Amino acid sequence: MSEREEKFEKMLQAIQKEYNDTISKMEMLKTEGKTKTVTYKQLMGTKVSLQNMLSRYEIYGLLER
């Protein structure tokens, strides 16, 4: 694997981890009834951004779901 491919894999893993962490935080806030908070809304924005990035990887055949 080339250095570039290794960097890509590292970045992809970081994005996937951040996406999963964001979902976990959102679920925690949801169980606490805090879906109207600024924090929850910020996490929603982060989730959408990360989801968009992962979708682009999938479109270009770089990620299988």
KAZI-V264705 format. One record per residue. N is the residue number from 1. SS is DSSP state (hx for helix, st for strand, lp for the rest). Layout:
# KAZI-V264705
N&SS + N&SS
This chain:
# KAZI-V264705
1&lp + 2&lp + 3&hx + 4&hx + 5&hx + 6&hx + 7&hx + 8&hx + 9&hx + 10&hx + 11&hx + 12&hx + 13&hx + 14&hx + 15&hx + 16&hx + 17&hx + 18&hx + 19&hx + 20&hx + 21&hx + 22&hx + 23&hx + 24&hx + 25&hx + 26&hx + 27&hx + 28&hx + 29&hx + 30&hx + 31&hx + 32&lp + 33&lp + 34&lp + 35&lp + 36&lp + 37&lp + 38&hx + 39&hx + 40&hx + 41&hx + 42&hx + 43&hx + 44&hx + 45&hx + 46&hx + 47&hx + 48&hx + 49&hx + 50&hx + 51&hx + 52&hx + 53&hx + 54&hx + 55&hx + 56&hx + 57&hx + 58&hx + 59&hx + 60&lp + 61&lp + 62&lp + 63&lp + 64&lp + 65&lp
